């Protein structure tokens, strides 16, 4: 599959499933406090990504209106 340098390659469902299984196994071997810390950290990064994306979309919309 060809892709541009600006876009990452698309992962197959099998690859994603394997990655999730590895993460699930990793989480099973962690303490509760470590798992909670990782989940909160992941949620914070996810939220920050949504905010950044929203800001980019709003800036593009503002540029197209002016």
N, CA, C, O and CB atoms as a CASP TS submission, in Angstrom:
PFRMAT TS
TARGET T0000
AUTHOR 0000-0000-0000
METHOD Language model
MODEL 1
PARENT N/A
ATOM      1  N   UNK     1       0.849  -1.177   0.000  1.00  0.00           N
ATOM      2  CA  UNK     1       0.000   0.000   0.000  1.00  0.00           C
ATOM      3  C   UNK     1       0.892   1.237   0.000  1.00  0.00           C
ATOM      4  O   UNK     1       1.840   1.331   0.780  1.00  0.00           O
ATOM      5  CB  UNK     1      -0.965  -0.001   1.224  1.00  0.00           C
ATOM      6  N   UNK     2       0.585   2.166  -0.866  1.00  0.00           N
ATOM      7  CA  UNK     2       1.338   3.411  -0.907  1.00  0.00           C
ATOM      8  C   UNK     2       0.634   4.452  -0.059  1.00  0.00           C
ATOM      9  O   UNK     2      -0.594   4.474   0.022  1.00  0.00           O
ATOM     10  CB  UNK     2       1.506   3.910  -2.357  1.00  0.00           C
ATOM     11  N   UNK     3       1.418   5.313   0.574  1.00  0.00           N
ATOM     12  CA  UNK     3       0.850   6.394   1.370  1.00  0.00           C
ATOM     13  C   UNK     3       1.789   7.574   1.308  1.00  0.00           C
ATOM     14  O   UNK     3       2.986   7.423   1.062  1.00  0.00           O
ATOM     15  CB  UNK     3       0.606   5.954   2.838  1.00  0.00           C
ATOM     16  N   UNK     4       1.238   8.750   1.532  1.00  0.00           N
ATOM     17  CA  UNK     4       2.074   9.946   1.498  1.00  0.00           C
ATOM     18  C   UNK     4       2.856  10.066   2.796  1.00  0.00           C
ATOM     19  O   UNK     4       2.532   9.426   3.796  1.00  0.00           O
ATOM     20  CB  UNK     4       1.220  11.208   1.263  1.00  0.00           C
ATOM     21  N   UNK     5       3.890  10.899   2.761  1.00  0.00           N
ATOM     22  CA  UNK     5       4.725  11.080   3.951  1.00  0.00           C
ATOM     23  C   UNK     5       3.955  11.731   5.089  1.00  0.00           C
ATOM     24  O   UNK     5       4.307  11.558   6.256  1.00  0.00           O
ATOM     25  CB  UNK     5       5.948  11.919   3.614  1.00  0.00           C
ATOM     26  N   UNK     6       2.902  12.483   4.760  1.00  0.00           N
ATOM     27  CA  UNK     6       2.161  13.189   5.802  1.00  0.00           C
ATOM     28  C   UNK     6       1.119  12.317   6.484  1.00  0.00           C
ATOM     29  O   UNK     6       0.604  12.684   7.540  1.00  0.00           O
ATOM     30  CB  UNK     6       1.493  14.401   5.220  1.00  0.00           C
ATOM     31  N   UNK     7       0.799  11.167   5.897  1.00  0.00           N
ATOM     32  CA  UNK     7      -0.220  10.301   6.482  1.00  0.00           C
ATOM     33  C   UNK     7       0.397   8.965   6.872  1.00  0.00           C
ATOM     34  O   UNK     7       1.115   8.351   6.082  1.00  0.00           O
ATOM     35  CB  UNK     7      -1.392  10.090   5.498  1.00  0.00           C
ATOM     36  N   UNK     8       0.114   8.513   8.102  1.00  0.00           N
ATOM     37  CA  UNK     8       0.634   7.206   8.511  1.00  0.00           C
ATOM     38  C   UNK     8      -0.104   6.096   7.767  1.00  0.00           C
ATOM     39  O   UNK     8      -1.238   6.300   7.334  1.00  0.00           O
ATOM     40  CB  UNK     8       0.498   7.015  10.044  1.00  0.00           C
ATOM     41  N   UNK     9       0.514   4.930   7.610  1.00  0.00           N
ATOM     42  CA  UNK     9      -0.179   3.831   6.943  1.00  0.00           C
ATOM     43  C   UNK     9      -1.376   3.369   7.767  1.00  0.00           C
ATOM     44  O   UNK     9      -1.383   3.476   8.993  1.00  0.00           O
ATOM     45  CB  UNK     9       0.781   2.659   6.699  1.00  0.00           C
ATOM     46  N   UNK    10      -2.373   2.860   7.080  1.00  0.00           N
ATOM     47  CA  UNK    10      -3.575   2.352   7.751  1.00  0.00           C
ATOM     48  C   UNK    10      -3.269   0.955   8.284  1.00  0.00           C
ATOM     49  O   UNK    10      -2.727   0.114   7.566  1.00  0.00           O
ATOM     50  CB  UNK    10      -4.812   2.327   6.775  1.00  0.00           C
ATOM     51  N   UNK    11      -3.616   0.718   9.532  1.00  0.00           N
ATOM     52  CA  UNK    11      -3.381  -0.589  10.141  1.00  0.00           C
ATOM     53  C   UNK    11      -4.554  -1.509   9.847  1.00  0.00           C
ATOM     54  O   UNK    11      -5.702  -1.070   9.793  1.00  0.00           O
ATOM     55  CB  UNK    11      -3.164  -0.458  11.664  1.00  0.00           C
ATOM     56  N   UNK    12      -4.259  -2.779   9.659  1.00  0.00           N
ATOM     57  CA  UNK    12      -5.323  -3.750   9.443  1.00  0.00           C
ATOM     58  C   UNK    12      -5.998  -4.079  10.772  1.00  0.00           C
ATOM     59  O   UNK    12      -5.444  -3.840  11.845  1.00  0.00           O
ATOM     60  CB  UNK    12      -4.769  -5.032   8.780  1.00  0.00           C
ATOM     61  N   UNK    13      -7.192  -4.628  10.675  1.00  0.00           N
ATOM     62  CA  UNK    13      -7.924  -5.021  11.885  1.00  0.00           C
ATOM     63  C   UNK    13      -7.134  -6.062  12.675  1.00  0.00           C
ATOM     64  O   UNK    13      -7.151  -6.051  13.906  1.00  0.00           O
ATOM     65  CB  UNK    13      -9.319  -5.574  11.520  1.00  0.00           C
ATOM     66  N   UNK    14      -6.446  -6.957  11.976  1.00  0.00           N
ATOM     67  CA  UNK    14      -5.656  -7.991  12.661  1.00  0.00           C
ATOM     68  C   UNK    14      -4.503  -7.365  13.439  1.00  0.00           C
ATOM     69  O   UNK    14      -4.213  -7.776  14.562  1.00  0.00           O
ATOM     70  CB  UNK    14      -5.112  -9.018  11.646  1.00  0.00           C
ATOM     71  N   UNK    15      -3.842  -6.364  12.840  1.00  0.00           N
ATOM     72  CA  UNK    15      -2.748  -5.686  13.545  1.00  0.00           C
ATOM     73  C   UNK    15      -3.262  -4.962  14.775  1.00  0.00           C
ATOM     74  O   UNK    15      -2.645  -5.025  15.839  1.00  0.00           O
ATOM     75  CB  UNK    15      -2.038  -4.697  12.614  1.00  0.00           C
ATOM     76  N   UNK    16      -4.385  -4.276  14.638  1.00  0.00           N
ATOM     77  CA  UNK    16      -4.967  -3.551  15.769  1.00  0.00           C
ATOM     78  C   UNK    16      -5.367  -4.525  16.867  1.00  0.00           C
ATOM     79  O   UNK    16      -5.128  -4.266  18.046  1.00  0.00           O
ATOM     80  CB  UNK    16      -6.186  -2.722  15.318  1.00  0.00           C
ATOM     81  N   UNK    17      -5.973  -5.639  16.487  1.00  0.00           N
ATOM     82  CA  UNK    17      -6.377  -6.646  17.465  1.00  0.00           C
ATOM     83  C   UNK    17      -5.167  -7.195  18.215  1.00  0.00           C
ATOM     84  O   UNK    17      -5.220  -7.374  19.432  1.00  0.00           O
ATOM     85  CB  UNK    17      -7.134  -7.788  16.775  1.00  0.00           C
ATOM     86  N   UNK    18      -4.088  -7.459  17.502  1.00  0.00           N
ATOM     87  CA  UNK    18      -2.873  -7.970  18.144  1.00  0.00           C
ATOM     88  C   UNK    18      -2.289  -6.938  19.103  1.00  0.00           C
ATOM     89  O   UNK    18      -1.839  -7.285  20.195  1.00  0.00           O
ATOM     90  CB  UNK    18      -1.828  -8.359  17.087  1.00  0.00           C
ATOM     91  N   UNK    19      -2.297  -5.674  18.695  1.00  0.00           N
ATOM     92  CA  UNK    19      -1.779  -4.614  19.563  1.00  0.00           C
ATOM     93  C   UNK    19      -2.622  -4.491  20.825  1.00  0.00           C
ATOM     94  O   UNK    19      -2.081  -4.327  21.919  1.00  0.00           O
ATOM     95  CB  UNK    19      -1.747  -3.272  18.817  1.00  0.00           C
ATOM     96  N   UNK    20      -3.946  -4.568  20.682  1.00  0.00           N
ATOM     97  CA  UNK    20      -4.824  -4.477  21.848  1.00  0.00           C
ATOM     98  C   UNK    20      -4.621  -5.664  22.782  1.00  0.00           C
ATOM     99  O   UNK    20      -4.654  -5.501  24.001  1.00  0.00           O
ATOM    100  CB  UNK    20      -6.288  -4.399  21.408  1.00  0.00           C
ATOM    101  N   UNK    21      -4.410  -6.858  22.227  1.00  0.00           N
ATOM    102  CA  UNK    21      -4.179  -8.038  23.056  1.00  0.00           C
ATOM    103  C   UNK    21      -2.882  -7.897  23.851  1.00  0.00           C
ATOM    104  O   UNK    21      -2.833  -8.246  25.031  1.00  0.00           O
ATOM    105  CB  UNK    21      -4.133  -9.304  22.186  1.00  0.00           C
ATOM    106  N   UNK    22      -1.828  -7.380  23.202  1.00  0.00           N
ATOM    107  CA  UNK    22      -0.568  -7.155  23.917  1.00  0.00           C
ATOM    108  C   UNK    22      -0.758  -6.149  25.041  1.00  0.00           C
ATOM    109  O   UNK    22      -0.239  -6.337  26.142  1.00  0.00           O
ATOM    110  CB  UNK    22       0.521  -6.667  22.951  1.00  0.00           C
ATOM    111  N   UNK    23      -1.502  -5.076  24.766  1.00  0.00           N
ATOM    112  CA  UNK    23      -1.754  -4.062  25.790  1.00  0.00           C
ATOM    113  C   UNK    23      -2.572  -4.654  26.930  1.00  0.00           C
ATOM    114  O   UNK    23      -2.304  -4.371  28.098  1.00  0.00           O
ATOM    115  CB  UNK    23      -2.484  -2.845  25.184  1.00  0.00           C
ATOM    116  N   UNK    24      -3.564  -5.474  26.601  1.00  0.00           N
ATOM    117  CA  UNK    24      -4.391  -6.112  27.621  1.00  0.00           C
ATOM    118  C   UNK    24      -3.531  -7.009  28.509  1.00  0.00           C
ATOM    119  O   UNK    24      -3.688  -7.003  29.730  1.00  0.00           O
ATOM    120  CB  UNK    24      -5.529  -6.929  26.967  1.00  0.00           C
ATOM    121  N   UNK    25      -2.634  -7.773  27.912  1.00  0.00           N
ATOM    122  CA  UNK    25      -1.741  -8.629  28.696  1.00  0.00           C
ATOM    123  C   UNK    25      -0.830  -7.790  29.580  1.00  0.00           C
ATOM    124  O   UNK    25      -0.568  -8.149  30.728  1.00  0.00           O
ATOM    125  CB  UNK    25      -0.902  -9.526  27.772  1.00  0.00           C
ATOM    126  N   UNK    26      -0.352  -6.682  29.051  1.00  0.00           N
ATOM    127  CA  UNK    26       0.523  -5.797  29.813  1.00  0.00           C
ATOM    128  C   UNK    26      -0.224  -5.218  31.011  1.00  0.00           C
ATOM    129  O   UNK    26       0.321  -5.151  32.113  1.00  0.00           O
ATOM    130  CB  UNK    26       1.063  -4.665  28.919  1.00  0.00           C
ATOM    131  N   UNK    27      -1.475  -4.800  30.795  1.00  0.00           N
ATOM    132  CA  UNK    27      -2.265  -4.207  31.878  1.00  0.00           C
ATOM    133  C   UNK    27      -2.567  -5.237  32.965  1.00  0.00           C
ATOM    134  O   UNK    27      -2.658  -4.878  34.140  1.00  0.00           O
ATOM    135  CB  UNK    27      -3.576  -3.623  31.326  1.00  0.00           C
ATOM    136  N   UNK    28      -2.722  -6.501  32.598  1.00  0.00           N
ATOM    137  CA  UNK    28      -3.043  -7.539  33.573  1.00  0.00           C
ATOM    138  C   UNK    28      -1.898  -7.754  34.558  1.00  0.00           C
ATOM    139  O   UNK    28      -2.117  -8.205  35.682  1.00  0.00           O
ATOM    140  CB  UNK    28      -3.372  -8.847  32.862  1.00  0.00           C
ATOM    141  N   UNK    29      -0.693  -7.435  34.141  1.00  0.00           N
ATOM    142  CA  UNK    29       0.476  -7.646  34.998  1.00  0.00           C
ATOM    143  C   UNK    29       0.855  -6.412  35.810  1.00  0.00           C
ATOM    144  O   UNK    29       1.888  -6.417  36.480  1.00  0.00           O
ATOM    145  CB  UNK    29       1.650  -8.070  34.158  1.00  0.00           C
ATOM    146  N   UNK    30       0.056  -5.371  35.767  1.00  0.00           N
ATOM    147  CA  UNK    30       0.366  -4.130  36.483  1.00  0.00           C
ATOM    148  C   UNK    30      -0.465  -4.018  37.751  1.00  0.00           C
ATOM    149  O   UNK    30      -1.516  -4.644  37.893  1.00  0.00           O
ATOM    150  CB  UNK    30       0.122  -2.909  35.582  1.00  0.00           C
ATOM    151  N   UNK    31       0.036  -3.206  38.659  1.00  0.00           N
ATOM    152  CA  UNK    31      -0.740  -2.947  39.872  1.00  0.00           C
ATOM    153  C   UNK    31      -1.923  -2.053  39.506  1.00  0.00           C
ATOM    154  O   UNK    31      -1.922  -1.401  38.462  1.00  0.00           O
ATOM    155  CB  UNK    31       0.146  -2.282  40.983  1.00  0.00           C
ATOM    156  N   UNK    32      -2.918  -2.033  40.368  1.00  0.00           N
ATOM    157  CA  UNK    32      -4.095  -1.199  40.120  1.00  0.00           C
ATOM    158  C   UNK    32      -3.722   0.270  39.992  1.00  0.00           C
ATOM    159  O   UNK    32      -4.231   0.967  39.113  1.00  0.00           O
ATOM    160  CB  UNK    32      -5.116  -1.379  41.238  1.00  0.00           C
ATOM    161  N   UNK    33      -2.841   0.744  40.857  1.00  0.00           N
ATOM    162  CA  UNK    33      -2.488   2.165  40.814  1.00  0.00           C
ATOM    163  C   UNK    33      -1.743   2.509  39.525  1.00  0.00           C
ATOM    164  O   UNK    33      -1.951   3.584  38.961  1.00  0.00           O
ATOM    165  CB  UNK    33      -1.632   2.539  42.034  1.00  0.00           C
ATOM    166  N   UNK    34      -0.872   1.606  39.050  1.00  0.00           N
ATOM    167  CA  UNK    34      -0.179   1.849  37.781  1.00  0.00           C
ATOM    168  C   UNK    34      -1.158   1.850  36.612  1.00  0.00           C
ATOM    169  O   UNK    34      -1.054   2.682  35.710  1.00  0.00           O
ATOM    170  CB  UNK    34       0.909   0.790  37.553  1.00  0.00           C
ATOM    171  N   UNK    35      -2.106   0.922  36.629  1.00  0.00           N
ATOM    172  CA  UNK    35      -3.095   0.858  35.555  1.00  0.00           C
ATOM    173  C   UNK    35      -3.968   2.111  35.550  1.00  0.00           C
ATOM    174  O   UNK    35      -4.261   2.657  34.486  1.00  0.00           O
ATOM    175  CB  UNK    35      -3.969  -0.398  35.704  1.00  0.00           C
ATOM    176  N   UNK    36      -4.383   2.568  36.726  1.00  0.00           N
ATOM    177  CA  UNK    36      -5.200   3.783  36.816  1.00  0.00           C
ATOM    178  C   UNK    36      -4.414   4.984  36.312  1.00  0.00           C
ATOM    179  O   UNK    36      -4.948   5.811  35.573  1.00  0.00           O
ATOM    180  CB  UNK    36      -5.668   4.022  38.268  1.00  0.00           C
ATOM    181  N   UNK    37      -3.149   5.084  36.707  1.00  0.00           N
ATOM    182  CA  UNK    37      -2.308   6.191  36.242  1.00  0.00           C
ATOM    183  C   UNK    37      -2.206   6.183  34.713  1.00  0.00           C
ATOM    184  O   UNK    37      -2.336   7.227  34.074  1.00  0.00           O
ATOM    185  CB  UNK    37      -0.897   6.101  36.875  1.00  0.00           C
ATOM    186  N   UNK    38      -1.972   5.001  34.131  1.00  0.00           N
ATOM    187  CA  UNK    38      -1.856   4.895  32.675  1.00  0.00           C
ATOM    188  C   UNK    38      -3.160   5.274  31.981  1.00  0.00           C
ATOM    189  O   UNK    38      -3.139   5.951  30.953  1.00  0.00           O
ATOM    190  CB  UNK    38      -1.450   3.477  32.278  1.00  0.00           C
ATOM    191  N   UNK    39      -4.292   4.844  32.532  1.00  0.00           N
ATOM    192  CA  UNK    39      -5.581   5.170  31.921  1.00  0.00           C
ATOM    193  C   UNK    39      -5.880   6.663  32.001  1.00  0.00           C
ATOM    194  O   UNK    39      -6.392   7.245  31.044  1.00  0.00           O
ATOM    195  CB  UNK    39      -6.698   4.381  32.596  1.00  0.00           C
ATOM    196  N   UNK    40      -5.568   7.282  33.125  1.00  0.00           N
ATOM    197  CA  UNK    40      -5.774   8.732  33.261  1.00  0.00           C
ATOM    198  C   UNK    40      -4.862   9.477  32.292  1.00  0.00           C
ATOM    199  O   UNK    40      -5.282  10.445  31.657  1.00  0.00           O
ATOM    200  CB  UNK    40      -5.506   9.197  34.723  1.00  0.00           C
ATOM    201  N   UNK    41      -3.625   9.029  32.181  1.00  0.00           N
ATOM    202  CA  UNK    41      -2.682   9.649  31.252  1.00  0.00           C
ATOM    203  C   UNK    41      -3.175   9.521  29.810  1.00  0.00           C
ATOM    204  O   UNK    41      -3.118  10.481  29.042  1.00  0.00           O
ATOM    205  CB  UNK    41      -1.289   9.010  31.396  1.00  0.00           C
ATOM    206  N   UNK    42      -3.655   8.344  29.453  1.00  0.00           N
ATOM    207  CA  UNK    42      -4.192   8.127  28.111  1.00  0.00           C
ATOM    208  C   UNK    42      -5.393   9.030  27.853  1.00  0.00           C
ATOM    209  O   UNK    42      -5.500   9.622  26.779  1.00  0.00           O
ATOM    210  CB  UNK    42      -4.586   6.656  27.923  1.00  0.00           C
ATOM    211  N   UNK    43      -6.289   9.142  28.819  1.00  0.00           N
ATOM    212  CA  UNK    43      -7.450  10.016  28.677  1.00  0.00           C
ATOM    213  C   UNK    43      -7.062  11.468  28.521  1.00  0.00           C
ATOM    214  O   UNK    43      -7.681  12.200  27.749  1.00  0.00           O
ATOM    215  CB  UNK    43      -8.358   9.865  29.861  1.00  0.00           C
ATOM    216  N   UNK    44      -6.040  11.891  29.247  1.00  0.00           N
ATOM    217  CA  UNK    44      -5.563  13.274  29.149  1.00  0.00           C
ATOM    218  C   UNK    44      -4.988  13.547  27.767  1.00  0.00           C
ATOM    219  O   UNK    44      -5.264  14.589  27.173  1.00  0.00           O
ATOM    220  CB  UNK    44      -4.505  13.560  30.228  1.00  0.00           C
ATOM    221  N   UNK    45      -4.189  12.614  27.253  1.00  0.00           N
ATOM    222  CA  UNK    45      -3.620  12.789  25.903  1.00  0.00           C
ATOM    223  C   UNK    45      -4.723  12.799  24.857  1.00  0.00           C
ATOM    224  O   UNK    45      -4.678  13.595  23.919  1.00  0.00           O
ATOM    225  CB  UNK    45      -2.602  11.669  25.586  1.00  0.00           C
ATOM    226  N   UNK    46      -5.713  11.924  25.005  1.00  0.00           N
ATOM    227  CA  UNK    46      -6.837  11.858  24.076  1.00  0.00           C
ATOM    228  C   UNK    46      -7.593  13.181  24.078  1.00  0.00           C
ATOM    229  O   UNK    46      -7.914  13.718  23.018  1.00  0.00           O
ATOM    230  CB  UNK    46      -7.783  10.694  24.443  1.00  0.00           C
ATOM    231  N   UNK    47      -7.874  13.701  25.251  1.00  0.00           N
ATOM    232  CA  UNK    47      -8.581  14.974  25.384  1.00  0.00           C
ATOM    233  C   UNK    47      -7.784  16.107  24.759  1.00  0.00           C
ATOM    234  O   UNK    47      -8.348  16.946  24.056  1.00  0.00           O
ATOM    235  CB  UNK    47      -8.862  15.279  26.855  1.00  0.00           C
ATOM    236  N   UNK    48      -6.492  16.143  25.003  1.00  0.00           N
ATOM    237  CA  UNK    48      -5.634  17.182  24.431  1.00  0.00           C
ATOM    238  C   UNK    48      -5.625  17.113  22.909  1.00  0.00           C
ATOM    239  O   UNK    48      -5.610  18.145  22.239  1.00  0.00           O
ATOM    240  CB  UNK    48      -4.206  17.053  24.969  1.00  0.00           C
ATOM    241  N   UNK    49      -5.634  15.906  22.364  1.00  0.00           N
ATOM    242  CA  UNK    49      -5.662  15.742  20.910  1.00  0.00           C
ATOM    243  C   UNK    49      -6.962  16.260  20.322  1.00  0.00           C
ATOM    244  O   UNK    49      -6.960  16.886  19.262  1.00  0.00           O
ATOM    245  CB  UNK    49      -5.470  14.277  20.535  1.00  0.00           C
ATOM    246  N   UNK    50      -8.067  16.005  20.999  1.00  0.00           N
ATOM    247  CA  UNK    50      -9.362  16.491  20.524  1.00  0.00           C
ATOM    248  C   UNK    50      -9.392  18.009  20.542  1.00  0.00           C
ATOM    249  O   UNK    50      -9.871  18.627  19.591  1.00  0.00           O
ATOM    250  CB  UNK    50     -10.507  15.925  21.381  1.00  0.00           C
ATOM    251  N   UNK    51      -8.892  18.618  21.601  1.00  0.00           N
ATOM    252  CA  UNK    51      -8.863  20.081  21.701  1.00  0.00           C
ATOM    253  C   UNK    51      -7.993  20.669  20.591  1.00  0.00           C
ATOM    254  O   UNK    51      -8.389  21.641  19.949  1.00  0.00           O
ATOM    255  CB  UNK    51      -8.336  20.524  23.089  1.00  0.00           C
ATOM    256  N   UNK    52      -6.823  20.095  20.362  1.00  0.00           N
ATOM    257  CA  UNK    52      -5.921  20.603  19.319  1.00  0.00           C
ATOM    258  C   UNK    52      -6.565  20.485  17.943  1.00  0.00           C
ATOM    259  O   UNK    52      -6.471  21.406  17.132  1.00  0.00           O
ATOM    260  CB  UNK    52      -4.581  19.842  19.343  1.00  0.00           C
ATOM    261  N   UNK    53      -7.214  19.365  17.678  1.00  0.00           N
ATOM    262  CA  UNK    53      -7.887  19.183  16.394  1.00  0.00           C
ATOM    263  C   UNK    53      -9.015  20.194  16.232  1.00  0.00           C
ATOM    264  O   UNK    53      -9.169  20.790  15.166  1.00  0.00           O
ATOM    265  CB  UNK    53      -8.434  17.751  16.269  1.00  0.00           C
ATOM    266  N   UNK    54      -9.791  20.386  17.271  1.00  0.00           N
ATOM    267  CA  UNK    54     -10.891  21.351  17.233  1.00  0.00           C
ATOM    268  C   UNK    54     -10.378  22.757  16.956  1.00  0.00           C
ATOM    269  O   UNK    54     -10.985  23.503  16.187  1.00  0.00           O
ATOM    270  CB  UNK    54     -11.667  21.329  18.551  1.00  0.00           C
ATOM    271  N   UNK    55      -9.267  23.117  17.576  1.00  0.00           N
ATOM    272  CA  UNK    55      -8.687  24.442  17.350  1.00  0.00           C
ATOM    273  C   UNK    55      -8.228  24.607  15.908  1.00  0.00           C
ATOM    274  O   UNK    55      -8.402  25.676  15.323  1.00  0.00           O
ATOM    275  CB  UNK    55      -7.514  24.679  18.302  1.00  0.00           C
ATOM    276  N   UNK    56      -7.638  23.554  15.322  1.00  0.00           N
ATOM    277  CA  UNK    56      -7.214  23.628  13.916  1.00  0.00           C
ATOM    278  C   UNK    56      -8.413  23.798  12.997  1.00  0.00           C
ATOM    279  O   UNK    56      -8.371  24.598  12.063  1.00  0.00           O
ATOM    280  CB  UNK    56      -6.424  22.369  13.520  1.00  0.00           C
ATOM    281  N   UNK    57      -9.484  23.051  13.255  1.00  0.00           N
ATOM    282  CA  UNK    57     -10.687  23.156  12.427  1.00  0.00           C
ATOM    283  C   UNK    57     -11.285  24.549  12.547  1.00  0.00           C
ATOM    284  O   UNK    57     -11.674  25.141  11.541  1.00  0.00           O
ATOM    285  CB  UNK    57     -11.725  22.090  12.832  1.00  0.00           C
ATOM    286  N   UNK    58     -11.365  25.079  13.758  1.00  0.00           N
ATOM    287  CA  UNK    58     -11.910  26.423  13.949  1.00  0.00           C
ATOM    288  C   UNK    58     -11.059  27.466  13.244  1.00  0.00           C
ATOM    289  O   UNK    58     -11.599  28.402  12.656  1.00  0.00           O
ATOM    290  CB  UNK    58     -12.012  26.752  15.436  1.00  0.00           C
ATOM    291  N   UNK    59      -9.742  27.324  13.290  1.00  0.00           N
ATOM    292  CA  UNK    59      -8.853  28.277  12.611  1.00  0.00           C
ATOM    293  C   UNK    59      -9.051  28.218  11.101  1.00  0.00           C
ATOM    294  O   UNK    59      -9.090  29.258  10.444  1.00  0.00           O
ATOM    295  CB  UNK    59      -7.380  27.990  12.962  1.00  0.00           C
ATOM    296  N   UNK    60      -9.178  27.013  10.542  1.00  0.00           N
ATOM    297  CA  UNK    60      -9.416  26.870   9.102  1.00  0.00           C
ATOM    298  C   UNK    60     -10.761  27.465   8.717  1.00  0.00           C
ATOM    299  O   UNK    60     -10.877  28.124   7.684  1.00  0.00           O
ATOM    300  CB  UNK    60      -9.355  25.393   8.687  1.00  0.00           C
ATOM    301  N   UNK    61     -11.776  27.236   9.542  1.00  0.00           N
ATOM    302  CA  UNK    61     -13.098  27.806   9.260  1.00  0.00           C
ATOM    303  C   UNK    61     -13.048  29.323   9.316  1.00  0.00           C
ATOM    304  O   UNK    61     -13.671  29.997   8.496  1.00  0.00           O
ATOM    305  CB  UNK    61     -14.143  27.274  10.254  1.00  0.00           C
ATOM    306  N   UNK    62     -12.319  29.860  10.268  1.00  0.00           N
ATOM    307  CA  UNK    62     -12.193  31.315  10.398  1.00  0.00           C
ATOM    308  C   UNK    62     -11.473  31.897   9.181  1.00  0.00           C
ATOM    309  O   UNK    62     -11.866  32.946   8.671  1.00  0.00           O
ATOM    310  CB  UNK    62     -11.435  31.683  11.699  1.00  0.00           C
ATOM    311  N   UNK    63     -10.416  31.215   8.712  1.00  0.00           N
ATOM    312  CA  UNK    63      -9.676  31.675   7.535  1.00  0.00           C
ATOM    313  C   UNK    63     -10.559  31.672   6.295  1.00  0.00           C
ATOM    314  O   UNK    63     -10.479  32.580   5.468  1.00  0.00           O
ATOM    315  CB  UNK    63      -8.443  30.798   7.301  1.00  0.00           C
ATOM    316  N   UNK    64     -11.402  30.651   6.166  1.00  0.00           N
ATOM    317  CA  UNK    64     -12.251  30.565   4.971  1.00  0.00           C
ATOM    318  C   UNK    64     -13.360  31.611   4.989  1.00  0.00           C
ATOM    319  O   UNK    64     -13.902  31.951   3.937  1.00  0.00           O
ATOM    320  CB  UNK    64     -12.861  29.170   4.857  1.00  0.00           C
ATOM    321  N   UNK    65     -13.703  32.122   6.161  1.00  0.00           N
ATOM    322  CA  UNK    65     -14.744  33.151   6.257  1.00  0.00           C
ATOM    323  C   UNK    65     -14.195  34.544   5.998  1.00  0.00           C
ATOM    324  O   UNK    65     -14.954  35.461   5.684  1.00  0.00           O
ATOM    325  CB  UNK    65     -15.400  33.108   7.626  1.00  0.00           C
ATOM    326  N   UNK    66     -12.890  34.711   6.126  1.00  0.00           N
ATOM    327  CA  UNK    66     -12.305  36.046   5.927  1.00  0.00           C
ATOM    328  C   UNK    66     -11.699  36.196   4.558  1.00  0.00           C
ATOM    329  O   UNK    66     -11.166  37.256   4.231  1.00  0.00           O
ATOM    330  CB  UNK    66     -11.253  36.326   6.974  1.00  0.00           C
TER
END
